[in-house]
Amino acid sequence: MIEPVTFDIFEPQKRFRITREIVLLATILIMIIFFFIAPEIAKGTIGSLIVVGEFLFIIYIAISSPFLRKPLLGYFDGEIEFTQDAIVFKGSPYYLSEITAINFHFGDYYNQHLLTPPRSLNRRRSQGVDNYVEFTIMNEESYVVYLRCEDEDHHKLLDPFIHECDRWNKLREIK
C-alpha cells in the first residue's frame, strides 16, 4: 500500500522582475548624475553621506546575496496528491489507468545553493519550484503541474508511485 504524498503546486508567471544588479546600477547612475548636476552640494556633507550610503548599500548586497532566496515568479495554488493509483489535482483524480504518458522532472529543492557566477549579485538560494510532473490522459489532454520540493530527498517520496506507473506501463505493453 502506497502512502499518499502531497506537494505544493506552484503556478509560474512570466513577468519582468528587477534584479539586484539593475537596482545597484541605477543607484550608482543616479549618484553620478547628482554629482554632475550639483557639484557644489556633492562636495559637502550631503555628497559624503550619499557616497557612504552607496558604499554601505553595495556591501549589503554583496554580503547578503549568498543567504537570500531567488524571488518567486508566481504563486502557490493548493496541493497535488499522489495516491496508490491516481494523481489528485485541483480536486479531480486522474487514475493511472487513464494516464497514457507521464514524465517527472526534479531540478531543485528549497534553500538549495545555486551555482551562479562568483561576481553575480543575484540571490544564491533556490525556492525549490523547478520541478514538475507532466501527464497526458486518454482524451489527449495534457497537464503540467509545477511542484515545490521541500528538501533534497523530498522527491524520493514518489519512488513507490513511479514504480506503480512503470507497472501500469508494462501492463499496457502486454495487452
Backbone as a printed PyTorch tensor [residue, N CA C, xyz], in Angstrom:
tensor([[[  0.8420,  -1.1850,   0.0000],
         [  0.0000,   0.0000,   0.0000],
         [  0.8850,   1.2450,   0.0000]],

        [[  0.6630,   2.1190,  -0.9290],
         [  1.4380,   3.3500,  -1.0540],
         [  0.7520,   4.4440,  -0.2390]],

        [[  1.5280,   5.1010,   0.6030],
         [  1.0040,   6.2300,   1.3710],
         [  0.8420,   7.4320,   0.4300]],

        [[ -0.2430,   8.1950,   0.5560],
         [ -0.4010,   9.3990,  -0.2760],
         [  0.7110,  10.4140,   0.0160]],

        [[  1.1980,  11.0300,  -1.0420],
         [  2.2620,  12.0240,  -0.9410],
         [  1.7390,  13.3170,  -1.5430]],

        [[  1.9280,  14.4290,  -0.8270],
         [  1.4520,  15.7130,  -1.3380],
         [  2.6180,  16.6730,  -1.5610]],

        [[  2.4410,  17.5170,  -2.5480],
         [  3.3880,  18.5780,  -2.8720],
         [  2.5980,  19.8650,  -3.0600]],

        [[  3.2180,  20.9910,  -2.7420],
         [  2.6060,  22.2860,  -3.0400],
         [  2.6500,  22.5130,  -4.5450]],

        [[  1.5660,  23.0630,  -5.0880],
         [  1.5050,  23.3930,  -6.5170],
         [  1.9900,  24.8220,  -6.6900]],

        [[  2.8830,  25.0110,  -7.6330],
         [  3.3970,  26.3390,  -7.9360],
         [  2.9050,  26.7560,  -9.3160]],

        [[  2.3110,  27.9220,  -9.3990],
         [  1.8360,  28.4780, -10.6730],
         [  2.8090,  29.5750, -11.1070]],

        [[  3.6730,  29.2950, -12.0900],
         [  4.6240,  30.3190, -12.5300],
         [  3.9420,  31.4190, -13.3330]],

        [[  4.5110,  32.6170, -13.2410],
         [  4.0380,  33.7490, -14.0310],
         [  5.2480,  34.3610, -14.7100]],

        [[  5.1130,  34.5960, -15.9810],
         [  6.1860,  35.2330, -16.7400],
         [  6.0090,  36.7390, -16.6700]],

        [[  6.9000,  37.4000, -15.9760],
         [  6.8510,  38.8480, -15.9120],
         [  8.2490,  39.3690, -15.6140]],

        [[  8.4410,  40.6180, -15.9350],
         [  9.7330,  41.2540, -15.7140],
         [  9.9310,  41.4870, -14.2210]],

        [[ 11.1050,  41.1560, -13.7390],
         [ 11.4390,  41.3650, -12.3320],
         [ 12.7520,  42.1220, -12.2760]],

        [[ 12.7910,  43.1640, -11.4790],
         [ 14.0170,  43.9480, -11.3330],
         [ 15.0150,  43.1470, -10.5050]],

        [[ 16.2240,  42.9900, -11.0400],
         [ 17.2610,  42.2470, -10.3290],
         [ 18.0700,  43.1730,  -9.4420]],

        [[ 18.8760,  42.5850,  -8.5970],
         [ 19.7170,  43.3640,  -7.6940],
         [ 20.7600,  44.1610,  -8.4780]],

        [[ 21.2570,  43.5950,  -9.5900],
         [ 22.2340,  44.3140, -10.3950],
         [ 21.6350,  45.5940, -10.9800]],

        [[ 20.3810,  45.5150, -11.4410],
         [ 19.7170,  46.6910, -12.0090],
         [ 19.5540,  47.7750, -10.9480]],

        [[ 19.1360,  47.3910,  -9.7450],
         [ 18.9660,  48.3640,  -8.6620],
         [ 20.3090,  49.0060,  -8.3190]],

        [[ 21.3450,  48.1940,  -8.2340],
         [ 22.6690,  48.7190,  -7.8960],
         [ 23.1710,  49.6750,  -8.9800]],

        [[ 23.0520,  49.2870, -10.2350],
         [ 23.4920,  50.1590, -11.3220],
         [ 22.6700,  51.4550, -11.3720]],

        [[ 21.3870,  51.3510, -11.0970],
         [ 20.5440,  52.5490, -11.1010],
         [ 20.9580,  53.5110,  -9.9930]],

        [[ 21.2440,  53.0150,  -8.8100],
         [ 21.6480,  53.9180,  -7.7260],
         [ 23.0050,  54.5480,  -8.0080]],

        [[ 23.9120,  53.7920,  -8.6120],
         [ 25.2260,  54.3600,  -8.9740],
         [ 25.0490,  55.4290, -10.0480]],

        [[ 24.1880,  55.1470, -11.0200],
         [ 23.9340,  56.1190, -12.0870],
         [ 23.2990,  57.3970, -11.5260]],

        [[ 22.3510,  57.2470, -10.6340],
         [ 21.7170,  58.4180, -10.0060],
         [ 22.7530,  59.2160,  -9.2210]],

        [[ 23.6410,  58.5150,  -8.5310],
         [ 24.6820,  59.1980,  -7.7640],
         [ 25.6090,  59.9890,  -8.6950]],

        [[ 26.0020,  59.3960,  -9.8070],
         [ 26.8960,  60.0760, -10.7620],
         [ 26.1920,  61.2900, -11.3640]],

        [[ 24.9360,  61.1290, -11.7450],
         [ 24.1790,  62.2510, -12.3030],
         [ 24.0590,  63.3750, -11.2760]],

        [[ 23.7980,  63.0110, -10.0260],
         [ 23.6930,  64.0100,  -8.9690],
         [ 25.0020,  64.7950,  -8.8280]],

        [[ 26.1330,  64.1140,  -8.9040],
         [ 27.4270,  64.7890,  -8.7620],
         [ 27.7110,  65.7120,  -9.9450]],

        [[ 27.1900,  65.3600, -11.1410],
         [ 27.3840,  66.2450, -12.2920],
         [ 26.4200,  67.4300, -12.2780]],

        [[ 25.1920,  67.2170, -11.8060],
         [ 24.1890,  68.2820, -11.7930],
         [ 24.4710,  69.2980, -10.6840]],

        [[ 24.8380,  68.8100,  -9.5270],
         [ 25.0330,  69.7040,  -8.3730],
         [ 26.3980,  69.4600,  -7.7300]],

        [[ 27.4830,  69.8500,  -8.4050],
         [ 28.8120,  69.5700,  -7.8350],
         [ 29.0860,  70.3140,  -6.5340]],

        [[ 28.4450,  71.4850,  -6.3280],
         [ 28.6770,  72.2260,  -5.0850],
         [ 28.1160,  71.4640,  -3.8880]],

        [[ 26.9180,  70.9010,  -4.0680],
         [ 26.2850,  70.1300,  -2.9870],
         [ 27.0320,  68.8170,  -2.7720]],

        [[ 27.4850,  68.2160,  -3.8830],
         [ 28.1520,  66.9240,  -3.8140],
         [ 29.4680,  66.9930,  -3.0430]],

        [[ 30.1120,  68.1590,  -3.0190],
         [ 31.3870,  68.2890,  -2.3160],
         [ 31.1920,  68.4310,  -0.8150]],

        [[ 29.9820,  68.7320,  -0.3710],
         [ 29.7200,  68.9480,   1.0480],
         [ 29.3640,  67.6600,   1.7700]],

        [[ 28.7440,  67.8170,   2.9220],
         [ 28.3860,  66.6620,   3.7470],
         [ 27.3060,  65.7990,   3.1010]],

        [[ 26.4140,  66.4080,   2.3350],
         [ 25.3740,  65.6170,   1.6520],
         [ 26.0230,  64.6690,   0.6460]],

        [[ 26.9860,  65.1620,  -0.0940],
         [ 27.7040,  64.3170,  -1.0480],
         [ 28.4330,  63.1840,  -0.3460]],

        [[ 29.0530,  63.4950,   0.7850],
         [ 29.7530,  62.4580,   1.5510],
         [ 28.7800,  61.4090,   2.0680]],

        [[ 27.6230,  61.8610,   2.5410],
         [ 26.6180,  60.9120,   3.0150],
         [ 26.1120,  60.0180,   1.8830]],

        [[ 25.9410,  60.5870,   0.7050],
         [ 25.4910,  59.7890,  -0.4480],
         [ 26.5300,  58.7300,  -0.8080]],

        [[ 27.7970,  59.1030,  -0.8310],
         [ 28.8650,  58.1480,  -1.1620],
         [ 28.9380,  57.0450,  -0.1100]],

        [[ 28.8840,  57.4230,   1.1660],
         [ 28.9260,  56.4240,   2.2390],
         [ 27.7010,  55.5130,   2.1590]],

        [[ 26.5200,  56.0870,   1.9200],
         [ 25.3020,  55.2880,   1.7790],
         [ 25.3890,  54.3140,   0.6230]],

        [[ 25.9060,  54.7730,  -0.4980],
         [ 26.0650,  53.8980,  -1.6690],
         [ 27.0510,  52.7680,  -1.3580]],

        [[ 28.1380,  53.1040,  -0.7090],
         [ 29.1380,  52.0950,  -0.3440],
         [ 28.5240,  51.0450,   0.5900]],

        [[ 27.7650,  51.4780,   1.5910],
         [ 27.1130,  50.5350,   2.5120],
         [ 26.0830,  49.6740,   1.7800]],

        [[ 25.3750,  50.2740,   0.8260],
         [ 24.3960,  49.5230,   0.0330],
         [ 25.0880,  48.4320,  -0.7870]],

        [[ 26.2170,  48.7450,  -1.4010],
         [ 26.9810,  47.7570,  -2.1830],
         [ 27.4670,  46.6280,  -1.2750]],

        [[ 27.9870,  46.9700,  -0.1170],
         [ 28.4640,  45.9500,   0.8280],
         [ 27.3040,  45.0590,   1.2700]],

        [[ 26.1470,  45.6590,   1.5730],
         [ 24.9790,  44.8750,   1.9790],
         [ 24.5770,  43.8740,   0.8960]],

        [[ 24.5030,  44.3340,  -0.3380],
         [ 24.1070,  43.4470,  -1.4350],
         [ 25.1270,  42.3270,  -1.6120]],

        [[ 26.4020,  42.6460,  -1.5630],
         [ 27.4420,  41.6340,  -1.7520],
         [ 27.4250,  40.5930,  -0.6310]],

        [[ 27.2050,  41.0200,   0.6000],
         [ 27.2280,  40.0860,   1.7240],
         [ 25.9370,  39.2710,   1.8090]],

        [[ 24.8060,  39.8710,   1.5050],
         [ 23.5300,  39.1770,   1.6810],
         [ 23.1860,  38.2110,   0.5610]],

        [[ 23.7730,  38.3480,  -0.6070],
         [ 23.4000,  37.5210,  -1.7660],
         [ 23.4680,  36.0170,  -1.5040]],

        [[ 24.5260,  35.4990,  -0.8860],
         [ 24.5730,  34.0410,  -0.6830],
         [ 23.5020,  33.5090,   0.2690]],

        [[ 22.8880,  34.3620,   1.0490],
         [ 21.9480,  33.9040,   2.0680],
         [ 20.4880,  34.1140,   1.6920]],

        [[ 20.2230,  34.8050,   0.6050],
         [ 18.8460,  35.1040,   0.2060],
         [ 18.3750,  34.1680,  -0.8950]],

        [[ 17.0570,  33.9570,  -0.9730],
         [ 16.4760,  33.0880,  -1.9900],
         [ 16.0590,  33.8940,  -3.2110]],

        [[ 16.0620,  33.2060,  -4.3560],
         [ 15.5660,  33.8290,  -5.5780],
         [ 14.1200,  34.2500,  -5.3720]],

        [[ 13.6920,  35.3240,  -6.0080],
         [ 12.2840,  35.7110,  -5.8640],
         [ 11.3810,  34.7000,  -6.5630]],

        [[ 10.2180,  34.4970,  -5.9920],
         [  9.2310,  33.6280,  -6.6270],
         [  8.6060,  34.3850,  -7.7860]],

        [[  8.6070,  33.7740,  -8.9380],
         [  7.9570,  34.3780, -10.0980],
         [  6.6360,  33.6450, -10.3250]],

        [[  5.7600,  33.7720,  -9.3680],
         [  4.4820,  33.0920,  -9.4150],
         [  3.8970,  33.0030,  -8.0180]],

        [[  3.0050,  32.0310,  -7.8210],
         [  2.3430,  31.8760,  -6.5270],
         [  2.0050,  30.4050,  -6.3010]],

        [[  1.7310,  30.0700,  -5.0390],
         [  1.3350,  28.7050,  -4.6910],
         [ -0.1790,  28.5960,  -4.7560]],

        [[ -0.6410,  27.4690,  -5.3250],
         [ -2.0690,  27.3010,  -5.5690],
         [ -2.4990,  25.8870,  -5.1910]],

        [[ -2.5850,  25.6060,  -3.9070],
         [ -3.0860,  24.3130,  -3.4570],
         [ -2.0260,  23.2340,  -3.4290]],

        [[ -2.5090,  21.9940,  -3.4310],
         [ -1.6160,  20.8400,  -3.3590],
         [ -2.0030,  19.8160,  -4.4100]],

        [[ -1.0180,  19.0080,  -4.7790],
         [ -1.2460,  17.8550,  -5.6380],
         [ -0.9220,  16.6260,  -4.8030]],

        [[ -1.7430,  15.6020,  -4.9450],
         [ -1.5620,  14.3950,  -4.1420],
         [ -1.3610,  13.1970,  -5.0630]],

        [[ -0.3680,  12.4020,  -4.7350],
         [ -0.0850,  11.1700,  -5.4600],
         [ -0.5070,  10.0160,  -4.5620]],

        [[ -1.5450,   9.2750,  -4.9840],
         [ -2.0190,   8.1280,  -4.2160],
         [ -1.5450,   6.8590,  -4.9010]],

        [[ -2.0200,   5.7230,  -4.4310],
         [ -1.5620,   4.4550,  -4.9940],
         [ -1.8990,   4.3180,  -6.4730]],

        [[ -3.0590,   4.8210,  -6.8830],
         [ -3.4770,   4.6030,  -8.2660],
         [ -3.9350,   5.8790,  -8.9780]],

        [[ -3.6340,   7.0630,  -8.4010],
         [ -4.1350,   8.2890,  -9.0260],
         [ -3.2920,   9.4960,  -8.6450]],

        [[ -3.4750,  10.5340,  -9.4620],
         [ -2.9420,  11.8500,  -9.1590],
         [ -4.1640,  12.7280,  -8.8930]],

        [[ -4.2430,  13.3050,  -7.7100],
         [ -5.3670,  14.1650,  -7.3680],
         [ -4.8850,  15.6030,  -7.5070]],

        [[ -5.4640,  16.2870,  -8.4980],
         [ -5.0190,  17.6260,  -8.8660],
         [ -6.2290,  18.5330,  -8.9540]],

        [[ -6.2710,  19.5840,  -8.1370],
         [ -7.3910,  20.5410,  -8.0840],
         [ -8.7270,  19.8400,  -7.8730]],

        [[ -8.7290,  18.8490,  -6.9770],
         [ -9.9510,  18.1450,  -6.6110],
         [-10.3710,  17.0340,  -7.5480]],

        [[ -9.6820,  16.8680,  -8.6780],
         [-10.0450,  15.8230,  -9.6370],
         [ -9.0000,  14.7160,  -9.6310]],

        [[ -9.4370,  13.4670,  -9.4900],
         [ -8.4760,  12.3630,  -9.5700],
         [ -8.2320,  11.9640, -11.0270]],

        [[ -6.9890,  11.7320, -11.3410],
         [ -6.5970,  11.2140, -12.6580],
         [ -5.9440,   9.8620, -12.4010]],

        [[ -6.6540,   8.8010, -12.7600],
         [ -6.2230,   7.4530, -12.4300],
         [ -5.1400,   6.9730, -13.3940]],

        [[ -4.2530,   6.1360, -12.8890],
         [ -3.1680,   5.6120, -13.7190],
         [ -3.7140,   4.8430, -14.9250]],

        [[ -4.8850,   4.2530, -14.7850],
         [ -5.4750,   3.5260, -15.9170],
         [ -5.8570,   4.4820, -17.0520]],

        [[ -6.0800,   5.7720, -16.7370],
         [ -6.4360,   6.7740, -17.7520],
         [ -5.2220,   7.5140, -18.2990]],

        [[ -4.1170,   7.4840, -17.5860],
         [ -2.9230,   8.2340, -17.9780],
         [ -2.1620,   7.4510, -19.0310]],

        [[ -1.9050,   8.0980, -20.1790],
         [ -1.1850,   7.4310, -21.2650],
         [  0.3070,   7.7490, -21.2540]],

        [[  0.6980,   8.8860, -20.6820],
         [  2.1150,   9.2470, -20.6040],
         [  2.3300,  10.0970, -19.3520]],

        [[  3.4730,   9.8850, -18.7260],
         [  3.8000,  10.6660, -17.5340],
         [  5.2950,  10.9110, -17.5000]],

        [[  5.6730,  12.1160, -17.0860],
         [  7.0800,  12.4940, -17.0220],
         [  7.3010,  13.3400, -15.7750]],

        [[  8.3620,  13.0250, -15.0380],
         [  8.7280,  13.7990, -13.8540],
         [ 10.0370,  14.5250, -14.1160]],

        [[ 10.1450,  15.7360, -13.5770],
         [ 11.4040,  16.4910, -13.6270],
         [ 11.6390,  17.0890, -12.2450]],

        [[ 12.8160,  16.8260, -11.6870],
         [ 13.1780,  17.3950, -10.3890],
         [ 14.4620,  18.1780, -10.5710]],

        [[ 14.3570,  19.5200, -10.5540],
         [ 15.5010,  20.3750, -10.8290],
         [ 16.1560,  20.9880,  -9.6110]],

        [[ 15.3900,  21.2020,  -8.5400],
         [ 15.9880,  21.8000,  -7.3530],
         [ 15.1150,  21.5410,  -6.1380]],

        [[ 15.5370,  22.0340,  -5.0090],
         [ 14.7900,  21.9100,  -3.7720],
         [ 14.9420,  23.2080,  -2.9820]],

        [[ 14.0630,  23.4000,  -2.0050],
         [ 14.0280,  24.6300,  -1.2220],
         [ 15.3540,  24.8520,  -0.5010]],

        [[ 15.8780,  26.0520,  -0.6290],
         [ 17.1090,  26.5040,   0.0270],
         [ 18.3810,  25.8920,  -0.5760]],

        [[ 18.2900,  25.2740,  -1.7420],
         [ 19.4690,  24.7260,  -2.4090],
         [ 20.3820,  25.8680,  -2.8330]],

        [[ 21.6710,  25.6820,  -2.6290],
         [ 22.6390,  26.6970,  -3.0540],
         [ 22.7760,  26.6120,  -4.5730]],

        [[ 22.5260,  27.7260,  -5.2550],
         [ 22.5750,  27.7630,  -6.7090],
         [ 23.9810,  28.0970,  -7.1900]],

        [[ 24.3540,  27.4870,  -8.2730],
         [ 25.6490,  27.7890,  -8.8620],
         [ 25.5060,  29.0180,  -9.7450]],

        [[ 25.9530,  30.1320,  -9.2480],
         [ 25.9270,  31.3820, -10.0070],
         [ 27.3580,  31.8820, -10.1210]],

        [[ 27.6240,  32.7030, -11.1100],
         [ 28.9840,  33.2410, -11.2220],
         [ 29.3750,  33.9760,  -9.9430]],

        [[ 30.6240,  33.8450,  -9.5040],
         [ 31.0310,  34.4590,  -8.2380],
         [ 30.8570,  35.9740,  -8.2120]],

        [[ 30.8960,  36.6170,  -9.3440],
         [ 30.7570,  38.0750,  -9.3750],
         [ 29.3060,  38.5200,  -9.4780]],

        [[ 28.3910,  37.5750,  -9.5170],
         [ 26.9700,  37.9100,  -9.6060],
         [ 26.4500,  38.3470,  -8.2440]],

        [[ 25.5520,  39.3240,  -8.2670],
         [ 24.9340,  39.7910,  -7.0360],
         [ 23.5440,  39.2000,  -6.8430]],

        [[ 23.1600,  38.2710,  -7.7230],
         [ 21.8460,  37.6530,  -7.6010],
         [ 21.8000,  36.7480,  -6.3770]],

        [[ 20.5950,  36.5080,  -5.9240],
         [ 20.4170,  35.6350,  -4.7660],
         [ 20.8480,  34.2270,  -5.1240]],

        [[ 21.3950,  33.5180,  -4.1620],
         [ 22.0060,  32.2250,  -4.4500],
         [ 21.3240,  31.0440,  -3.7720]],

        [[ 20.0940,  31.2200,  -3.3420],
         [ 19.3370,  30.1220,  -2.7470],
         [ 18.0740,  29.9040,  -3.5650]],

        [[ 17.6880,  28.6460,  -3.7160],
         [ 16.5350,  28.2970,  -4.5370],
         [ 15.2440,  28.3090,  -3.7280]],

        [[ 14.1330,  28.5080,  -4.4200],
         [ 12.8090,  28.4000,  -3.8080],
         [ 12.2540,  26.9780,  -3.9240]],

        [[ 12.9310,  26.1090,  -4.6950],
         [ 12.5090,  24.7180,  -4.8150],
         [ 11.3340,  24.4900,  -5.7410]],

        [[ 11.1460,  25.3550,  -6.7390],
         [  9.9720,  25.2390,  -7.6040],
         [ 10.3220,  24.8500,  -9.0470]],

        [[ 11.5470,  24.4230,  -9.3020],
         [ 11.9260,  23.9780, -10.6480],
         [ 11.7110,  22.4690, -10.7730]],

        [[ 10.5110,  22.0220, -10.4680],
         [ 10.1410,  20.6110, -10.5100],
         [  8.7440,  20.5200, -11.0930]],

        [[  8.4960,  19.4810, -11.8490],
         [  7.1440,  19.3420, -12.3940],
         [  6.8320,  17.9000, -12.7200]],

        [[  5.5420,  17.6300, -12.8380],
         [  5.0420,  16.3720, -13.3750],
         [  4.1940,  16.7490, -14.5830]],

        [[  4.4240,  16.0520, -15.6700],
         [  3.6580,  16.2740, -16.9030],
         [  2.9780,  14.9570, -17.2380]],

        [[  1.6700,  14.9980, -17.4060],
         [  0.9680,  13.7620, -17.7460],
         [ -0.1230,  14.0280, -18.7630]],

        [[ -0.4030,  12.9940, -19.5470],
         [ -1.4250,  13.0500, -20.5860],
         [ -2.4400,  11.9620, -20.2940]],

        [[ -3.7160,  12.3240, -20.3930],
         [ -4.7470,  11.3190, -20.1740],
         [ -5.2940,  10.8570, -21.5210]],

        [[ -6.1390,   9.8410, -21.5020],
         [ -6.5840,   9.1700, -22.7370],
         [ -7.2100,  10.0930, -23.7630]],

        [[ -7.9050,  11.1380, -23.3270],
         [ -8.5380,  12.0310, -24.2940],
         [ -7.5520,  13.0840, -24.8100]],

        [[ -6.2660,  12.8180, -24.6410],
         [ -5.1760,  13.6560, -25.1560],
         [ -5.0240,  14.9950, -24.4450]],

        [[ -5.6950,  15.1690, -23.3140],
         [ -5.4650,  16.3670, -22.5110],
         [ -4.1430,  16.2200, -21.7880]],

        [[ -3.3360,  17.2710, -21.8310],
         [ -2.0400,  17.2560, -21.1620],
         [ -2.0370,  18.2560, -20.0200]],

        [[ -1.3700,  17.8930, -18.9420],
         [ -1.2480,  18.7630, -17.7800],
         [  0.2230,  18.8480, -17.3890]],

        [[  0.6490,  20.0460, -17.0350],
         [  1.9750,  20.2550, -16.4590],
         [  1.7340,  20.9260, -15.1130]],

        [[  2.1760,  20.2580, -14.0510],
         [  1.9580,  20.7680, -12.7080],
         [  3.3350,  20.9770, -12.0630]],

        [[  3.6230,  22.2140, -11.6990],
         [  4.8960,  22.5310, -11.0460],
         [  4.7800,  22.2630,  -9.5560]],

        [[  5.8170,  21.6380,  -9.0110],
         [  5.8250,  21.2060,  -7.6230],
         [  6.9240,  21.9140,  -6.8380]],

        [[  6.7370,  21.9770,  -5.5390],
         [  7.7900,  22.5100,  -4.6650],
         [  8.3510,  21.3550,  -3.8510]],

        [[  9.6590,  21.1300,  -3.9800],
         [ 10.3520,  20.1340,  -3.1650],
         [ 10.9230,  20.8320,  -1.9380]],

        [[ 10.5680,  20.3350,  -0.7640],
         [ 10.9650,  20.9750,   0.4850],
         [ 12.4270,  20.7280,   0.8500]],

        [[ 12.9600,  19.5760,   0.4720],
         [ 14.3640,  19.2900,   0.7730],
         [ 14.9410,  18.3940,  -0.3120]],

        [[ 16.1990,  18.0510,  -0.1530],
         [ 16.9220,  17.3170,  -1.1940],
         [ 16.3030,  15.9560,  -1.5030]],

        [[ 15.7160,  15.3000,  -0.5070],
         [ 15.1700,  13.9580,  -0.6940],
         [ 13.6460,  13.9230,  -0.7970]],

        [[ 13.0070,  15.0740,  -0.8760],
         [ 11.5490,  15.1320,  -0.9010],
         [ 10.9730,  14.3690,  -2.0990]],

        [[ 11.6140,  14.4750,  -3.2490],
         [ 11.0890,  13.8070,  -4.4410],
         [ 11.1860,  12.2830,  -4.3360]],

        [[ 12.0300,  11.7770,  -3.4440],
         [ 12.1610,  10.3200,  -3.2960],
         [ 10.9140,   9.6980,  -2.6770]],

        [[ 10.0640,  10.5300,  -2.0830],
         [  8.7990,  10.0170,  -1.5670],
         [  7.9100,   9.4950,  -2.6990]],

        [[  8.1920,   9.9300,  -3.9220],
         [  7.4040,   9.4970,  -5.0830],
         [  7.8940,   8.1850,  -5.6930]],

        [[  8.9770,   7.6260,  -5.2000],
         [  9.5090,   6.3820,  -5.7740],
         [  8.4690,   5.2660,  -5.8650]],

        [[  7.6830,   4.9810,  -4.8150],
         [  6.6560,   3.9400,  -4.9610],
         [  5.6260,   4.2730,  -6.0460]],

        [[  5.2460,   5.5310,  -6.1410],
         [  4.2820,   5.9310,  -7.1710],
         [  4.8860,   5.7530,  -8.5580]],

        [[  6.1440,   6.1240,  -8.7230],
         [  6.8160,   5.9770, -10.0240],
         [  6.9270,   4.4980, -10.4000]],

        [[  7.2180,   3.6530,  -9.4230],
         [  7.2630,   2.2080,  -9.7030],
         [  5.8840,   1.6910, -10.0980]],

        [[  4.8480,   2.2310,  -9.4810],
         [  3.4870,   1.8490,  -9.8570],
         [  3.1780,   2.3040, -11.2880]],

        [[  3.6620,   3.4920, -11.6730],
         [  3.4940,   3.9590, -13.0610],
         [  4.1990,   3.0120, -14.0300]],

        [[  5.3900,   2.5810, -13.6600],
         [  6.1160,   1.6160, -14.5030],
         [  5.3220,   0.3160, -14.6390]],

        [[  4.7550,  -0.1590, -13.5510],
         [  3.9810,  -1.3960, -13.5930],
         [  2.7830,  -1.2390, -14.5240]],

        [[  2.1050,  -0.0940, -14.4680],
         [  0.9660,   0.1390, -15.3480],
         [  1.4020,   0.1850, -16.8070]],

        [[  2.5420,   0.7930, -17.0780],
         [  3.0420,   0.8390, -18.4570],
         [  3.3470,  -0.5610, -18.9550]],

        [[  3.9050,  -1.4240, -18.1090],
         [  4.1930,  -2.8120, -18.5080],
         [  2.9070,  -3.5580, -18.7880]],

        [[  1.8710,  -3.2950, -17.9780],
         [  0.5810,  -3.9510, -18.2310],
         [  0.0030,  -3.5190, -19.5680]],

        [[  0.1420,  -2.2760, -19.9200],
         [ -0.3640,  -1.7890, -21.1990],
         [  0.4030,  -2.4000, -22.3710]],

        [[  1.7040,  -2.6180, -22.2000],
         [  2.5080,  -3.2100, -23.2710],
         [  2.1070,  -4.6670, -23.5300]],

        [[  1.7240,  -5.3880, -22.4950],
         [  1.3450,  -6.7880, -22.6350],
         [  0.0280,  -6.9200, -23.3880]],

        [[ -0.9020,  -5.9970, -23.1200],
         [ -2.2330,  -6.0830, -23.7590],
         [ -2.1490,  -5.8300, -25.1850]]])
